[in-house]
Amino acid sequence: MKNIFRKLGVLALFMAFACNMDKDLQNPNEVSVDGADVNLLLNGIELDFADFFNNATAIVEPLMRQQAMTGGYRYQTAIQPQNGNIQEAWRLAYQNVLINTKTMIPLAEEKGFSFHIGIAKTLNAYVYLTLVDLFGDVPGKNALTGSEDFNPPAEASADVYAYALTLLDEAIVEFGKNGPKPTHEIYYNSTDQVALATHKKHWIALANTLKLKAWLNLSSSKPGEAEPKIAALLTQDLIDSPDENFTYKYGTATVPVSRHPVYNQYYGPTEASAGGYIGNYFLYELYKGKGVQDPRWRYYFYRQIGSIAQLNEIDPKALGCKKGTVPVYSNDLVWNASSCIFDPGFYGRDHGDASGTPPDSPVITAAGAYPVGGKLDTNPTSNTTFEEATVRGDGANGAGIHPIWMSFFTDFIKAEILIKKDKDVAGARAQLNVAIQNSIDQVRGVANDGGQSLPEGMEPSTKAYINAVNALYDDPATTVKTDVIGREFWVATWGNGIEAYNSYRRTSAPRNLPPPIQANPGPWLRAILYPSYFVNLNSTAVQKDVNVTNKVFWDGNAETLN
């Protein structure tokens, strides 16, 4: 009897603990998401999306001469598959944003959280469009099957683009449903004070605007198909006012790190520890490229020194860029036998100057108030004996933005559409003026929001600048008006190399960008090489030939770019 009761007791104990056996035996490597908080999942996707954008734009800013290309003298050595930004953008796309959205959407569907689904699909569409814009053929929706396929092949980029456009259509449908507002949604509702209808309107405007930018890219090779789509989208709600700007907003906390990553690069915890180089041609363009100063340069850049003479007073060894002949675009400047600094105190690097890093942290030109939350340049251009190095806490202390899509971007592409489709010279000129004015106003506004403003009379004249642009546009020698529009768009995209990269491939503008300082730099990268771990770990992946020009599928521009 004792044995019988002992066995029954053991059986009862086993049954008591076995009632949740399915749960207890779950694979710890495949943790269940049942009961996960959809709002928190969405917040994680949005944060990863911001990091994806940060890495994606950093890949191409050196190609666009906004940041200096210093990793090599040739394109194929400067921008390699193992570069951190290339690897990280790819990882964030597939391992974070896209797969986490696939996890979130079924949970949101169960709860009727249609608004959450619409946001996630919009962000997914942006990621897919950007992956194609950067790399060409990439794994599409079939890449998200997890253990079912460890080697998803790159799909035809035209199919991935079409899928992204479908996601945007589906997102707009979801926004039209009655799902509740997300809790503390990051991009348009950080304070949770925006009315539901307005909140949805912003996201619908973003979805329509992303469709417009995609079809504008497609118009490069498929104008007949793209033009009616573009015409229809121009009648829809688009991002065309500052309150609709699609930006990621950074904070000022140290733990967790909340400052703009570019701010951290130029404003270190110890004084005079800035690192990295802004493209010298970009600095020059804004300071005197049109014979007048661009009103935005004091917001974009911060000069730590006032002149070459002042640099020599600090440390002559800080002048470490390659010496040689004066670049063709700068014959009107005094370069002191160097091609990395020009007065008054602009110190960057020329395109493809990989000559190493001297002790120049206290003197290089830093990123300014817009968009990274740095310091306004209130230093003089006449008395150039100043020396004011950067340190963490300067300016807006890193409370900057990622300008993922600003309303003035829409103004610029409307000007491009007018001149390319309708050949409307006067209409495009008027739209261009609106775009420049809105860009200047919003750049100033970001600085003002961060508690910074220029002293009265220090900001260069907006009227003089727009007049200079119009003079170039109206010049009979300017037969290709998109050259002027594209150059101004390039200037206005500071902080967003992706749109500058797309525009350059569509329009060839800005023309006459300086080539790398060394001869025979190899072909300019019209598409980026695949990340090394995609090629090394995926048996279906084939790397592009680094010695030929690779184009993305929509790039119908026959001109050679450099």
C-alpha positions as CSV (number, residue, x, y, z in Angstrom):
1,M,0.0,0.0,0.0
2,K,2.8,2.4,0.8
3,N,4.3,1.8,-2.6
4,I,0.9,2.4,-4.2
5,F,0.4,5.7,-2.4
6,R,4.0,6.7,-3.1
7,K,3.4,6.1,-6.8
8,L,0.1,7.9,-6.8
9,G,1.8,10.8,-5.0
10,V,4.6,11.0,-7.5
11,L,2.1,10.8,-10.4
12,A,0.0,13.6,-8.9
13,L,3.1,15.7,-8.4
14,F,4.2,15.0,-12.0
15,M,0.7,16.0,-13.3
16,A,0.7,19.2,-11.2
17,F,4.0,20.3,-12.7
18,A,3.2,19.0,-16.2
19,C,0.0,21.0,-16.7
20,N,2.1,23.7,-18.4
21,M,4.5,21.3,-20.1
22,D,4.1,22.9,-23.5
23,K,5.0,26.3,-22.1
24,D,7.9,24.8,-20.1
25,L,9.4,23.1,-23.1
26,Q,9.4,26.2,-25.3
27,N,12.7,26.6,-27.2
28,P,14.6,29.3,-25.3
29,N,16.1,30.4,-28.6
30,E,12.6,31.1,-30.0
31,V,11.0,33.0,-27.2
32,S,7.2,33.3,-27.5
33,V,5.8,36.8,-28.1
34,D,2.3,36.0,-26.8
35,G,1.2,38.9,-24.7
36,A,3.9,41.3,-25.9
37,D,3.1,45.0,-25.6
38,V,2.4,46.2,-29.2
39,N,3.1,49.8,-28.2
40,L,6.5,48.9,-26.9
41,L,7.2,46.8,-30.0
42,L,6.3,49.7,-32.2
43,N,8.6,52.0,-30.2
44,G,11.5,49.6,-30.7
45,I,10.9,49.5,-34.4
46,E,10.8,53.3,-34.6
47,L,14.1,53.6,-32.7
48,D,15.8,51.0,-34.9
49,F,14.5,52.8,-37.9
50,A,16.2,56.0,-36.8
51,D,19.5,54.1,-36.4
52,F,19.0,52.5,-39.9
53,F,18.6,56.0,-41.4
54,N,21.6,57.3,-39.5
55,N,23.8,54.5,-41.0
56,A,22.3,54.6,-44.4
57,T,22.8,58.3,-44.9
58,A,26.4,58.0,-43.6
59,I,27.2,55.5,-46.4
60,V,26.6,58.0,-49.2
61,E,27.4,61.4,-47.7
62,P,31.1,61.0,-48.7
63,L,30.1,60.1,-52.2
64,M,28.1,63.4,-52.3
65,R,31.0,65.5,-51.0
66,Q,29.0,66.5,-47.9
67,Q,31.2,64.6,-45.6
68,A,34.7,64.1,-46.9
69,M,35.7,60.7,-48.4
70,T,38.9,59.9,-46.4
71,G,38.9,56.1,-46.2
72,G,40.9,55.8,-49.4
73,Y,42.1,57.6,-52.6
74,R,39.9,55.4,-54.8
75,Y,36.2,54.7,-54.5
76,Q,36.8,51.0,-54.2
77,T,39.1,51.3,-51.2
78,A,37.2,54.2,-49.5
79,I,33.8,52.5,-49.4
80,Q,34.3,48.8,-48.9
81,P,31.8,46.0,-48.0
82,Q,33.2,45.7,-44.5
83,N,32.6,49.4,-43.7
84,G,30.7,49.7,-40.4
85,N,27.9,51.9,-41.8
86,I,27.2,49.4,-44.6
87,Q,27.2,46.4,-42.3
88,E,25.1,48.2,-39.6
89,A,22.4,49.6,-42.0
90,W,21.9,46.1,-43.5
91,R,21.7,44.5,-40.0
92,L,19.3,47.1,-38.6
93,A,17.1,46.6,-41.7
94,Y,16.7,42.8,-41.7
95,Q,17.4,41.8,-38.1
96,N,15.5,44.7,-36.4
97,V,13.0,46.8,-38.3
98,L,11.7,44.3,-40.9
99,I,11.6,41.1,-38.7
100,N,10.3,42.9,-35.7
101,T,7.5,44.4,-37.8
102,K,6.6,40.9,-39.0
103,T,6.4,39.9,-35.3
104,M,4.3,42.9,-34.3
105,I,1.7,43.0,-37.1
106,P,-0.2,39.7,-36.1
107,L,-0.4,40.9,-32.5
108,A,-1.7,44.3,-33.6
109,E,-4.3,42.6,-35.9
110,E,-5.6,40.6,-32.9
111,K,-6.1,43.8,-31.0
112,G,-7.5,45.9,-33.8
113,F,-4.5,48.2,-33.7
114,S,-4.7,49.3,-37.3
115,F,-2.8,52.6,-36.7
116,H,0.2,50.7,-35.4
117,I,0.1,48.5,-38.5
118,G,0.0,51.5,-40.8
119,I,3.0,53.0,-39.2
120,A,5.0,49.8,-39.3
121,K,4.2,49.2,-43.0
122,T,5.2,52.8,-43.8
123,L,8.5,52.4,-42.1
124,N,9.0,49.0,-43.8
125,A,8.4,50.6,-47.2
126,Y,11.0,53.3,-46.5
127,V,13.5,50.6,-45.5
128,Y,12.9,48.5,-48.6
129,L,13.0,51.6,-50.9
130,T,16.2,52.8,-49.4
131,L,17.9,49.3,-49.5
132,V,17.1,49.2,-53.2
133,D,18.3,52.8,-53.7
134,L,21.6,51.9,-52.1
135,F,22.3,48.3,-53.1
136,G,20.0,47.4,-56.0
137,D,18.8,43.8,-55.8
138,V,18.2,42.9,-52.2
139,P,16.4,40.2,-50.3
140,G,12.7,41.2,-50.1
141,K,9.8,39.9,-48.1
142,N,10.9,36.3,-48.6
143,A,14.0,37.1,-46.5
144,L,11.9,37.1,-43.3
145,T,11.2,33.4,-43.0
146,G,13.7,32.8,-40.3
147,S,14.8,29.2,-39.9
148,E,12.9,28.2,-43.0
149,D,15.6,29.7,-45.2
150,F,19.0,30.8,-43.9
151,N,20.1,31.9,-47.4
152,P,17.5,34.2,-48.8
153,P,18.5,35.3,-52.3
154,A,18.5,38.9,-53.5
155,E,15.3,39.6,-55.4
156,A,14.9,41.8,-58.4
157,S,15.0,45.3,-57.2
158,A,12.0,46.3,-59.3
159,D,10.0,43.7,-57.5
160,V,11.2,45.0,-54.1
161,Y,10.3,48.5,-55.1
162,A,6.8,47.4,-56.2
163,Y,6.3,45.6,-52.9
164,A,7.3,48.7,-51.0
165,L,4.7,50.7,-53.0
166,T,2.1,48.1,-52.1
167,L,3.0,48.4,-48.4
168,L,2.4,52.2,-48.7
169,D,-1.0,51.6,-50.2
170,E,-1.8,49.1,-47.5
171,A,-0.6,51.5,-44.8
172,I,-3.0,54.2,-46.1
173,V,-5.9,51.7,-45.8
174,E,-4.9,50.9,-42.2
175,F,-4.8,54.6,-41.4
176,G,-8.4,54.9,-42.6
177,K,-9.6,52.4,-40.0
178,N,-10.6,53.1,-36.4
179,G,-7.6,51.8,-34.5
180,P,-6.5,53.6,-31.4
181,K,-3.5,56.0,-31.3
182,P,-0.2,54.4,-30.4
183,T,1.1,55.3,-26.9
184,H,3.9,57.8,-27.1
185,E,4.6,57.3,-30.8
186,I,8.0,58.7,-31.5
187,Y,7.8,60.6,-34.8
188,Y,4.6,62.6,-34.9
189,N,3.2,62.2,-31.4
190,S,6.0,62.4,-28.9
191,T,3.8,64.3,-26.4
192,D,0.6,62.4,-27.1
193,Q,-1.2,65.7,-27.5
194,V,-1.8,65.5,-31.3
195,A,-5.5,64.9,-32.2
196,L,-6.1,61.5,-33.7
197,A,-7.2,62.9,-37.1
198,T,-4.2,65.1,-37.4
199,H,-1.9,62.4,-36.3
200,K,-3.2,60.1,-39.0
201,K,-3.1,62.9,-41.5
202,H,0.7,63.3,-40.9
203,W,1.3,59.6,-41.5
204,I,-0.9,59.6,-44.6
205,A,1.0,62.6,-46.0
206,L,4.3,60.7,-45.4
207,A,3.1,57.6,-47.1
208,N,2.0,59.6,-50.2
209,T,5.3,61.5,-50.2
210,L,7.3,58.3,-50.1
211,K,5.3,57.1,-53.1
212,L,6.0,60.4,-54.9
213,K,9.7,60.2,-54.3
214,A,9.7,56.5,-55.5
215,W,7.9,57.3,-58.7
216,L,10.2,60.3,-59.3
217,N,13.1,57.9,-59.1
218,L,11.3,55.6,-61.5
219,S,10.7,58.5,-63.9
220,S,14.4,58.3,-64.7
221,S,13.9,55.1,-66.7
222,K,10.1,54.7,-67.0
223,P,8.7,58.2,-67.7
224,G,5.6,57.0,-69.4
225,E,4.6,54.8,-66.5
226,A,5.7,57.3,-63.8
227,E,4.3,60.6,-65.1
228,P,0.6,59.8,-64.5
229,K,1.4,58.3,-61.1
230,I,3.3,61.5,-60.2
231,A,0.5,63.7,-61.5
232,A,-2.1,61.8,-59.3
233,L,0.1,62.0,-56.2
234,L,0.6,65.7,-56.6
235,T,-3.2,66.1,-55.9
236,Q,-2.9,64.1,-52.7
237,D,-1.9,65.2,-49.2
238,L,1.9,65.4,-49.0
239,I,4.4,66.6,-46.5
240,D,4.3,70.3,-47.4
241,S,4.2,72.1,-44.1
242,P,6.7,72.2,-41.2
243,D,4.4,70.4,-38.8
244,E,4.4,67.4,-41.1
245,N,8.2,67.1,-41.3
246,F,9.3,63.5,-40.8
247,T,12.2,63.8,-38.4
248,Y,13.7,61.8,-35.6
249,K,14.4,64.1,-32.6
250,Y,17.4,63.6,-30.3
251,G,17.7,64.6,-26.7
252,T,20.5,65.7,-24.4
253,A,20.9,62.7,-22.0
254,T,24.2,61.0,-21.5
255,V,22.8,57.8,-20.0
256,P,21.2,56.4,-22.1
257,V,23.0,58.2,-25.0
258,S,20.4,60.4,-26.5
259,R,22.4,63.0,-28.4
260,H,22.6,63.2,-32.2
261,P,25.5,60.8,-33.2
262,V,27.2,63.5,-35.3
263,Y,27.1,65.9,-32.4
264,N,28.9,63.2,-30.3
265,Q,31.5,63.1,-33.1
266,Y,32.3,66.8,-33.0
267,Y,31.5,67.7,-29.4
268,G,33.4,65.4,-27.1
269,P,33.4,65.1,-23.3
270,T,36.8,66.9,-23.3
271,E,37.4,70.2,-25.0
272,A,39.0,70.2,-28.5
273,S,38.3,66.5,-29.2
274,A,36.3,66.9,-32.5
275,G,36.8,64.3,-35.2
276,G,35.9,63.8,-38.8
277,Y,35.9,66.1,-41.8
278,I,33.2,67.9,-43.7
279,G,33.7,68.0,-47.4
280,N,35.7,71.1,-48.3
281,Y,33.8,71.7,-51.5
282,F,30.5,71.7,-49.6
283,L,32.0,74.2,-47.1
284,Y,33.1,76.4,-50.0
285,E,29.8,76.2,-51.8
286,L,27.9,77.5,-48.8
287,Y,30.4,80.2,-48.0
288,K,31.0,81.8,-51.4
289,G,30.2,79.3,-54.1
290,K,27.7,81.8,-55.8
291,G,29.6,84.9,-54.9
292,V,27.3,85.5,-51.9
293,Q,27.1,83.8,-48.6
294,D,24.4,81.2,-48.1
295,P,22.3,82.2,-45.1
296,R,22.5,78.6,-43.8
297,W,26.2,78.3,-43.4
298,R,26.3,79.6,-39.9
299,Y,23.7,77.1,-38.9
300,Y,25.3,74.1,-40.8
301,F,28.9,74.7,-39.6
302,Y,30.9,75.9,-36.7
303,R,34.5,77.2,-37.2
304,Q,36.8,76.5,-34.3
305,I,39.4,78.9,-35.6
306,G,39.3,82.1,-37.7
307,S,42.2,81.7,-40.2
308,I,45.1,79.7,-41.5
309,A,47.3,82.0,-39.5
310,Q,45.5,81.2,-36.3
311,L,45.9,77.5,-37.0
312,N,49.6,78.0,-37.3
313,E,49.6,79.8,-33.9
314,I,47.8,76.8,-32.3
315,D,49.8,73.9,-33.9
316,P,51.4,74.0,-37.4
317,K,51.4,70.2,-37.4
318,A,47.6,70.3,-37.4
319,L,47.7,71.1,-41.1
320,G,47.9,67.5,-42.2
321,C,46.0,67.3,-45.5
322,K,47.7,66.5,-48.7
323,K,49.6,69.4,-50.3
324,G,49.6,70.0,-54.0
325,T,48.0,71.9,-56.8
326,V,45.0,74.0,-56.1
327,P,41.8,72.2,-57.0
328,V,40.1,73.6,-60.1
329,Y,37.0,74.7,-58.3
330,S,38.9,77.0,-55.9
331,N,41.3,79.1,-58.0
332,D,39.9,82.2,-56.4
333,L,40.9,81.1,-52.9
334,V,44.2,81.4,-51.1
335,W,44.9,77.9,-49.9
336,N,48.4,78.4,-48.5
337,A,49.7,75.5,-50.6
338,S,47.2,73.2,-49.1
339,S,43.8,72.0,-50.2
340,C,42.0,71.4,-47.0
341,I,41.6,74.9,-45.4
342,F,40.6,78.3,-46.7
343,D,40.0,81.5,-44.9
344,P,38.3,82.5,-42.8
345,G,38.9,79.3,-40.9
346,F,37.1,76.7,-42.9
347,Y,39.0,73.4,-42.4
348,G,37.6,70.2,-44.0
349,R,39.1,67.7,-46.4
350,D,39.0,67.4,-50.2
351,H,37.4,64.4,-51.9
352,G,39.4,61.3,-51.6
353,D,42.2,62.8,-49.3
354,A,43.2,59.8,-47.2
355,S,46.5,61.2,-46.1
356,G,45.9,60.5,-42.4
357,T,44.8,62.5,-39.3
358,P,47.1,65.1,-37.7
359,P,46.5,66.7,-34.3
360,D,43.7,68.9,-35.8
361,S,40.8,68.3,-33.4
362,P,40.9,71.9,-32.1
363,V,40.8,73.4,-35.5
364,I,38.7,71.4,-37.9
365,T,35.3,72.8,-38.9
366,A,32.5,71.1,-36.9
367,A,28.9,70.4,-37.6
368,G,26.7,73.2,-36.3
369,A,23.3,73.9,-35.0
370,Y,21.4,72.3,-37.9
371,P,20.6,69.4,-37.9
372,V,22.8,67.9,-35.2
373,G,22.1,70.3,-32.3
374,G,25.6,71.8,-32.3
375,K,26.8,75.3,-32.0
376,L,25.9,78.3,-34.1
377,D,28.8,80.0,-35.7
378,T,28.7,83.5,-34.3
379,N,32.4,84.1,-34.9
380,P,33.5,87.0,-37.1
381,T,34.8,86.7,-40.6
382,S,36.9,89.8,-40.4
383,N,38.7,89.5,-37.0
384,T,40.0,86.0,-37.4
385,T,42.2,85.6,-34.4
386,F,39.7,83.7,-32.4
387,E,40.1,80.1,-31.1
388,E,37.0,78.5,-29.6
389,A,37.2,74.7,-29.6
390,T,34.0,72.5,-29.1
391,V,33.1,70.5,-26.0
392,R,30.0,68.5,-25.0
393,G,27.2,70.8,-23.9
394,D,27.9,73.5,-26.5
395,G,25.0,74.7,-28.6
396,A,21.8,72.6,-28.2
397,N,23.8,69.9,-26.5
398,G,23.0,67.4,-29.2
399,A,19.2,67.9,-29.3
400,G,19.2,67.8,-33.1
401,I,17.2,66.0,-35.7
402,H,17.4,63.5,-38.5
403,P,15.8,65.3,-41.5
404,I,14.4,62.2,-43.0
405,W,11.9,64.1,-45.1
406,M,11.4,67.9,-44.7
407,S,8.6,69.8,-46.3
408,F,11.1,71.8,-48.3
409,F,12.3,68.5,-49.9
410,T,8.8,68.3,-51.4
411,D,9.1,71.9,-52.7
412,F,12.4,71.0,-54.4
413,I,11.1,67.9,-56.1
414,K,8.0,69.8,-57.3
415,A,10.4,72.2,-59.0
416,E,12.2,69.3,-60.6
417,I,8.9,67.8,-61.8
418,L,7.7,71.1,-63.3
419,I,10.9,71.6,-65.3
420,K,11.3,68.0,-66.4
421,K,7.7,67.1,-67.2
422,D,6.0,70.3,-68.2
423,K,9.1,72.3,-69.2
424,D,7.5,75.1,-67.1
425,V,10.6,77.3,-66.7
426,A,8.8,80.1,-64.9
427,G,6.8,77.8,-62.6
428,A,9.8,75.8,-61.7
429,R,11.7,79.0,-60.9
430,A,9.0,80.2,-58.6
431,Q,8.8,76.8,-56.9
432,L,12.6,76.8,-56.5
433,N,12.4,80.2,-54.7
434,V,9.7,78.8,-52.4
435,A,11.9,75.7,-51.6
436,I,15.0,77.8,-50.8
437,Q,13.0,80.2,-48.6
438,N,11.4,77.4,-46.7
439,S,14.7,75.6,-46.3
440,I,16.3,78.7,-44.8
441,D,13.3,79.4,-42.5
442,Q,13.2,75.8,-41.2
443,V,17.0,75.6,-40.7
444,R,16.8,78.8,-38.6
445,G,13.8,77.4,-36.8
446,V,15.6,74.3,-35.7
447,A,18.3,76.4,-34.2
448,N,15.8,78.7,-32.5
449,D,14.0,75.7,-31.1
450,G,17.3,74.7,-29.5
451,G,17.6,78.1,-27.8
452,Q,20.1,79.6,-30.3
453,S,19.8,82.6,-32.6
454,L,22.2,84.7,-34.5
455,P,22.9,88.3,-33.4
456,E,21.0,91.0,-35.4
457,G,22.6,91.5,-38.8
458,M,24.9,88.4,-38.7
459,E,22.8,86.1,-40.9
460,P,23.6,86.5,-44.6
461,S,20.9,88.0,-46.7
462,T,18.3,85.6,-48.0
463,K,17.3,88.0,-50.7
464,A,20.8,88.4,-52.0
465,Y,21.2,84.6,-52.0
466,I,17.9,83.9,-53.9
467,N,18.8,86.7,-56.4
468,A,22.1,84.9,-57.0
469,V,20.4,81.6,-57.6
470,N,17.9,83.3,-59.9
471,A,20.7,84.9,-61.9
472,L,22.2,81.5,-62.5
473,Y,18.8,80.0,-63.4
474,D,18.0,82.9,-65.8
475,D,21.5,82.9,-67.5
476,P,21.0,81.9,-71.1
477,A,24.0,79.7,-70.7
478,T,22.1,77.6,-68.2
479,T,20.2,75.5,-70.7
480,V,19.6,72.6,-68.3
481,K,17.6,74.2,-65.5
482,T,17.7,71.1,-63.4
483,D,21.4,71.9,-62.8
484,V,20.4,74.8,-60.7
485,I,17.5,73.0,-59.0
486,G,19.6,70.0,-58.3
487,R,22.4,72.0,-56.8
488,E,20.1,73.8,-54.5
489,F,18.5,70.6,-53.4
490,W,22.0,69.2,-52.7
491,V,22.7,72.1,-50.5
492,A,19.4,71.8,-48.7
493,T,19.7,68.0,-48.0
494,W,22.5,68.6,-45.4
495,G,22.0,65.7,-42.9
496,N,20.3,63.5,-45.5
497,G,22.8,62.1,-48.0
498,I,20.2,59.6,-49.3
499,E,18.1,62.2,-51.0
500,A,21.2,63.9,-52.4
501,Y,22.4,60.6,-53.7
502,N,19.1,59.8,-55.4
503,S,18.8,63.3,-56.9
504,Y,22.4,63.2,-58.3
505,R,21.7,60.0,-60.1
506,R,18.4,61.3,-61.5
507,T,19.6,64.7,-62.7
508,S,23.5,64.7,-62.7
509,A,23.2,67.8,-60.5
510,P,25.2,69.3,-58.9
511,R,27.4,69.2,-62.0
512,N,31.2,69.6,-61.9
513,L,31.7,68.1,-58.5
514,P,35.4,67.9,-57.8
515,P,36.9,64.4,-58.6
516,P,39.1,62.6,-56.0
517,I,42.5,64.3,-55.6
518,Q,44.3,61.2,-57.0
519,A,44.1,60.2,-60.7
520,N,42.3,57.1,-61.8
521,P,39.9,56.8,-58.8
522,G,37.8,54.0,-60.3
523,P,34.1,54.3,-61.2
524,W,31.9,56.4,-59.0
525,L,29.6,54.1,-57.0
526,R,26.1,54.3,-58.5
527,A,25.2,51.4,-56.2
528,I,26.9,50.3,-53.0
529,L,28.6,47.0,-52.7
530,Y,26.9,44.4,-50.5
531,P,27.9,44.1,-46.9
532,S,30.7,41.5,-46.5
533,Y,28.8,39.3,-44.1
534,F,25.9,39.0,-46.5
535,V,28.2,37.8,-49.2
536,N,30.3,35.7,-46.9
537,L,27.5,34.0,-45.0
538,N,24.7,33.7,-47.6
539,S,25.4,31.0,-50.2
540,T,23.2,32.7,-52.8
541,A,24.9,36.1,-52.6
542,V,27.2,37.3,-55.4
543,Q,29.2,40.5,-54.8
544,K,29.2,43.2,-57.5
545,D,32.2,43.8,-59.6
546,V,34.1,46.8,-58.0
547,N,35.7,47.8,-61.3
548,V,32.5,48.5,-63.3
549,T,29.6,51.0,-62.9
550,N,26.7,49.3,-61.2
551,K,23.4,51.0,-61.5
552,V,20.2,50.5,-59.6
553,F,17.3,49.4,-61.8
554,W,15.6,52.9,-61.9
555,D,18.8,54.8,-62.8
556,G,18.2,55.7,-66.5
557,N,20.7,58.5,-66.5
558,A,23.2,57.9,-69.3
559,E,25.7,60.5,-68.1
560,T,29.0,59.6,-66.4
561,L,29.0,60.7,-62.8
562,N,32.2,61.2,-60.7
